[in-house]
Amino acid sequence: ILPIDPTAITDRPSVPSFGTQGKTILVLDDDPSIQDLLSHNLRRQGYEVIGCSDGDQGLEVMRAKRPDLVILDLLMPRVTGWEVLTAMQSDAALRELPNLEISMLDARGPAFAMGASDYLVKPLRREELLRSVSKLLEDELTIHVPATTPHEAVPATR
């Protein structure tokens, strides 16, 4: 996913909604492969997804676009996820924004103390991710797996 202008979301083909009601999720992770994997799975569920790889850019997008949920990697260079979470809690406009922290470290205690809405440890399982997102957005959980072609493999789940 390429860096985006925080004031513009590119048009995407419409996707069927499965209880998502056109909700937008900001995925904030410096690892392009993680960002792509999360975005792919969320779009398959009918969510609109904005990808950012930098904490400052993520905060700009939050203020400009007001996503329904933020998925935030805590271990990023320059502006860490911890700093983004602190900035969110200090900003009255962002404080109530649901956020799902993800990290290779199990730091649930400090994350919840700082205002995390939920916390998942990498590597993420698809069902675990979708369950958390559905809970935070108060959506009905219906995991959508579209038919595949011989050239498209469904990501393995545990």
Secondary structure as UniProt FT lines:
FT   TURN            6..7
FT   TURN            21..22
FT   STRAND          24..28
FT   HELIX           32..44
FT   TURN            45..46
FT   STRAND          48..52
FT   HELIX           55..65
FT   STRAND          69..73
FT   HELIX           81..90
FT   TURN            92..96
FT   STRAND          99..103
FT   HELIX           108..113
FT   TURN            114..115
FT   STRAND          118..121
FT   HELIX           126..137
FT   TURN            150..151
//
